[in-house]
Amino acid sequence: MAVGLALVLDLYPRISVPVTMGVLLVFTGAFFYGNVVHGIEDCGCFGNLDVANMPAWATYVRNVLLLLLLIIGWEPAVDNRPETSGWSITIWALGVAVALFFSGYTFELPQFYKERINMKHPLLDMEVEDTPLPQFIQTSPDSTYAVYVFSYSCVSCINSLPAILEYQDPAICDKVIGLAVNEDKDNAIHSYYNITFPVISVGNSLSHFTHTVPTLLFIEDNRIKFVVEGGAPSSWWFRKAYLENL
């Protein structure tokens, strides 16, 4: 926000332009690493705004164009310029102050901590038919299900897989179902963990249903009885802390 305002106000271009270039190069490098090493295609620059997401190649093109514009904008910065206006400095300071205020004002704890602290999860007690789940899975009122929404590029999701495999115990549920938001390249994770429960690729179809991965949904009587976010507990703990309280 600070460097953006400095560019808009033409404030200290000899400093703001190279700093902006440095920031852009750092984030481009981080995205390149995530894209090449971990297969991440969305830079996340616009949060959960789906319409603003773009493929990896478009992100690179956009960043290169921004760098070219910064280089063009840097050229006049070497010329002698009149002294910076006090109004520009004042507007810049106010803009940064407002940005910091709203950054703190709108800050929320990660969802799985937030729900532990105060309110019940909005998905609790929802009928399955009132959710997007029926387009991917079929449930029966006389069966119980553990539905695991996860990503193959999420460390917490992968670390929770051994616990999810334990949930196939009939004492916990009748069926475990995985809903993956991306693909398991080369089937490496499936082979390593010997995943035997069905995994259905859902893409971004559940982005308005749950914004956190991993998310574990426990379904009984075609109703969501439990929602666990941020990681799956062991089968023992799930039985002790959740099932015994049904």
Backbone torsions as a table, in degrees:
resi	resn	phi	psi	omega
1	MET	NA	-41.0	-177.6
2	ALA	-64.8	-48.3	-178.4
3	VAL	-71.5	-31.0	177.4
4	GLY	-64.1	-45.0	177.4
5	LEU	-64.1	-38.3	179.8
6	ALA	-62.4	-38.8	178.8
7	LEU	-68.5	-43.3	-178.8
8	VAL	-63.6	-39.0	-177.3
9	LEU	-88.1	0.7	-177.9
10	ASP	55.7	45.4	-174.4
11	LEU	-99.8	119.1	179.0
12	TYR	46.2	60.4	-175.9
13	PRO	-60.7	-28.3	179.3
14	ARG	-63.2	-22.5	178.7
15	ILE	-102.8	-48.5	-172.6
16	SER	-66.0	-37.6	-178.2
17	VAL	-67.1	-52.7	179.0
18	PRO	-64.0	-34.0	177.2
19	VAL	-63.7	-42.7	178.0
20	THR	-62.6	-41.1	177.1
21	MET	-61.2	-42.5	179.4
22	GLY	-62.8	-44.2	179.5
23	VAL	-62.4	-44.1	-179.2
24	LEU	-63.9	-40.7	179.0
25	LEU	-65.2	-39.0	179.2
26	VAL	-63.0	-46.9	-178.7
27	PHE	-70.1	-33.6	176.3
28	THR	-65.3	-41.5	177.4
29	GLY	-63.4	-40.5	178.7
30	ALA	-64.5	-41.6	178.5
31	PHE	-66.9	-39.3	178.3
32	PHE	-59.6	-43.4	178.5
33	TYR	-62.1	-47.8	-179.7
34	GLY	-63.6	-37.0	-178.8
35	ASN	-70.1	-45.8	-175.5
36	VAL	-78.3	-43.6	-173.8
37	VAL	-84.8	-39.7	-173.8
38	HIS	-113.8	0.5	176.4
39	GLY	73.8	18.7	179.3
40	ILE	-76.3	126.4	-176.4
41	GLU	-108.3	-15.2	179.9
42	ASP	-108.8	121.1	-177.3
43	CYS	-71.0	-15.3	179.6
44	GLY	72.9	16.3	-175.4
45	CYS	-62.7	-27.8	-176.6
46	PHE	-114.7	25.6	177.0
47	GLY	62.5	-132.1	-176.5
48	ASN	-95.8	20.0	179.6
49	LEU	-79.9	92.9	-171.9
50	ASP	-58.2	-36.8	-175.8
51	VAL	-68.4	-17.4	-178.6
52	ALA	-95.1	-5.5	178.4
53	ASN	-68.7	148.2	-179.3
54	MET	-143.4	157.0	179.1
55	PRO	-65.5	163.8	-175.1
56	ALA	-57.6	-43.6	-177.1
57	TRP	-62.0	-35.5	179.9
58	ALA	-68.9	-33.4	176.8
59	THR	-64.0	-42.7	178.5
60	TYR	-64.2	-44.2	179.9
61	VAL	-61.2	-45.4	179.4
62	ARG	-58.9	-45.9	-177.5
63	ASN	-66.9	-36.7	177.5
64	VAL	-65.1	-42.2	178.2
65	LEU	-63.0	-40.4	177.9
66	LEU	-64.3	-39.6	177.7
67	LEU	-64.3	-40.6	178.0
68	LEU	-62.7	-41.6	177.8
69	LEU	-63.8	-37.9	178.7
70	LEU	-66.9	-38.8	178.1
71	ILE	-63.3	-42.2	177.8
72	ILE	-63.3	-41.0	-179.8
73	GLY	-70.6	-19.4	-178.5
74	TRP	-79.2	-27.0	-177.2
75	GLU	-57.4	-50.4	179.8
76	PRO	-66.8	-14.2	-176.3
77	ALA	-68.3	-18.7	-179.4
78	VAL	-83.9	-12.6	180.0
79	ASP	-76.5	160.2	174.6
80	ASN	-72.1	131.2	-178.4
81	ARG	-124.7	155.4	175.0
82	PRO	-64.2	160.4	-177.9
83	GLU	-60.5	141.1	-178.2
84	THR	-60.6	135.5	-179.5
85	SER	-68.6	140.9	177.0
86	GLY	-63.6	-31.9	178.5
87	TRP	-64.0	-38.7	179.1
88	SER	-61.9	-43.9	178.9
89	ILE	-63.9	-41.2	-179.9
90	THR	-64.0	-45.6	179.4
91	ILE	-63.4	-40.4	178.9
92	TRP	-61.7	-46.3	-179.0
93	ALA	-63.1	-42.8	178.9
94	LEU	-64.8	-41.5	179.7
95	GLY	-61.8	-44.1	178.5
96	VAL	-64.0	-41.7	179.7
97	ALA	-62.0	-43.7	179.1
98	VAL	-64.1	-41.8	-179.9
99	ALA	-62.4	-43.6	178.9
100	LEU	-63.7	-39.5	-179.8
101	PHE	-62.0	-50.2	-177.4
102	PHE	-70.6	-27.8	175.6
103	SER	-62.8	-41.8	177.6
104	GLY	-75.7	-36.7	-176.6
105	TYR	-66.8	-35.6	-177.0
106	THR	-97.0	3.8	-178.8
107	PHE	-67.5	134.9	175.5
108	GLU	-129.5	143.3	175.6
109	LEU	-63.4	154.6	174.2
110	PRO	-51.4	144.3	-169.2
111	GLN	-55.8	-41.3	-173.9
112	PHE	-72.1	-21.1	171.8
113	TYR	-80.9	-42.2	-176.8
114	LYS	-58.4	-43.7	-177.2
115	GLU	-70.8	-27.4	176.4
116	ARG	-68.5	-25.2	-172.9
117	ILE	-84.6	-45.9	-170.9
118	ASN	-132.5	-83.7	-164.5
119	MET	-86.9	160.7	176.0
120	LYS	-76.5	153.3	-176.3
121	HIS	-69.0	139.1	-177.6
122	PRO	-63.3	-19.8	-179.7
123	LEU	-83.4	-13.9	-177.9
124	LEU	-60.1	136.0	176.1
125	ASP	68.4	10.9	175.1
126	MET	-75.3	141.2	173.1
127	GLU	-71.9	140.0	-179.2
128	VAL	-57.0	-37.6	-177.2
129	GLU	-66.9	-16.5	178.8
130	ASP	-92.0	8.2	-179.2
131	THR	-119.7	171.9	176.7
132	PRO	-74.7	-2.9	-174.1
133	LEU	-60.2	-37.9	-176.9
134	PRO	-59.0	-20.7	178.5
135	GLN	-74.6	-10.6	-179.3
136	PHE	-118.4	-34.2	-175.5
137	ILE	-134.4	157.4	173.9
138	GLN	-116.0	131.9	-179.7
139	THR	-120.3	154.7	179.6
140	SER	-118.0	141.6	-177.4
141	PRO	-64.8	-19.0	-179.2
142	ASP	-98.7	15.8	179.3
143	SER	-130.3	160.1	177.2
144	THR	-115.3	148.2	-174.4
145	TYR	-137.9	142.6	168.9
146	ALA	-111.5	110.0	-177.7
147	VAL	-103.6	119.5	-174.5
148	TYR	-108.0	109.1	178.2
149	VAL	-94.1	120.6	-172.3
150	PHE	-152.3	174.5	177.2
151	SER	-129.1	141.0	178.7
152	TYR	-72.4	-14.5	179.4
153	SER	-100.5	9.1	-178.2
154	CYS	-102.5	121.8	-177.0
155	VAL	-62.5	-45.3	-179.8
156	SER	-62.4	-35.9	179.2
157	CYS	-62.9	-46.8	-178.0
158	ILE	-68.8	-39.4	179.1
159	ASN	-63.8	-24.5	-179.4
160	SER	-86.7	-9.3	-176.2
161	LEU	-59.4	-41.6	178.1
162	PRO	-57.3	-38.2	177.7
163	ALA	-67.0	-41.4	180.0
164	ILE	-62.3	-38.0	178.6
165	LEU	-62.2	-33.2	178.4
166	GLU	-68.8	-23.5	-177.7
167	TYR	-69.3	-7.7	178.1
168	GLN	-74.1	-1.9	173.4
169	ASP	-63.6	126.1	179.9
170	PRO	-57.3	-20.6	178.4
171	ALA	-71.0	-16.2	179.8
172	ILE	-100.5	-52.6	179.2
173	CYS	-157.6	165.2	179.9
174	ASP	-79.1	-29.8	-176.0
175	LYS	-154.1	138.1	173.6
176	VAL	-105.0	133.8	179.4
177	ILE	-130.8	133.3	176.4
178	GLY	-103.0	137.3	174.5
179	LEU	-120.0	108.4	-174.2
180	ALA	-101.3	135.0	-178.9
181	VAL	-86.6	-6.3	176.0
182	ASN	-147.6	-172.0	-174.7
183	GLU	-102.8	151.7	174.1
184	ASP	-91.0	97.8	-175.9
185	LYS	-63.9	132.8	179.5
186	ASP	61.6	11.6	178.3
187	ASN	58.9	25.9	-173.4
188	ALA	-66.5	-45.3	-177.0
189	ILE	-70.3	-39.2	177.7
190	HIS	-59.9	-43.3	-178.4
191	SER	-68.4	-40.7	-176.3
192	TYR	-66.0	-45.4	-176.9
193	TYR	-92.8	-4.2	-178.7
194	ASN	52.5	56.5	-178.4
195	ILE	-70.3	120.0	-176.9
196	THR	-107.0	-13.4	178.1
197	PHE	-84.2	153.4	-178.0
198	PRO	-67.1	138.3	177.1
199	VAL	-122.0	123.1	-177.0
200	ILE	-110.2	130.3	178.8
201	SER	-80.1	124.5	-176.7
202	VAL	-117.6	-8.5	-179.2
203	GLY	59.3	-136.4	179.5
204	ASN	-94.4	15.1	-174.4
205	SER	-63.7	-24.0	-177.9
206	LEU	-102.0	12.6	-175.3
207	SER	-63.3	-26.1	178.0
208	HIS	-94.6	-0.3	179.9
209	PHE	-98.9	-41.9	174.9
210	THR	-150.7	135.1	-177.5
211	HIS	-103.0	3.5	-174.7
212	THR	-120.2	132.5	170.1
213	VAL	-124.3	139.3	-0.7
214	PRO	-79.7	151.5	172.8
215	THR	-128.9	128.1	178.8
216	LEU	-109.5	124.4	178.9
217	LEU	-111.6	126.1	175.7
218	PHE	-105.1	121.5	-173.8
219	ILE	-113.6	129.6	175.1
220	GLU	-140.8	138.3	-177.7
221	ASP	55.5	36.6	-179.8
222	ASN	58.3	30.3	179.1
223	ARG	-135.2	140.8	179.9
224	ILE	-77.8	110.9	-175.2
225	LYS	-90.8	-35.1	-179.4
226	PHE	-136.9	148.7	172.5
227	VAL	-132.8	122.0	178.9
228	VAL	-121.0	122.4	-177.4
229	GLU	-115.6	151.7	173.5
230	GLY	89.6	-6.2	-179.4
231	GLY	155.0	148.5	-179.1
232	ALA	-96.5	129.1	177.2
233	PRO	-70.2	163.5	177.0
234	SER	-62.3	161.5	-178.8
235	SER	-61.3	-37.5	179.0
236	TRP	-63.2	-48.2	-178.5
237	TRP	-66.9	-36.7	179.0
238	PHE	-63.6	-41.4	178.5
239	ARG	-65.0	-43.7	-175.2
240	LYS	-71.3	-45.8	-171.6
241	ALA	-87.8	-23.7	-174.0
242	TYR	-116.2	-60.4	-172.3
243	LEU	-63.4	-36.3	-178.6
244	GLU	-71.0	-11.9	179.5
245	ASN	-99.9	4.2	178.7
246	LEU	-64.2	NA	NA
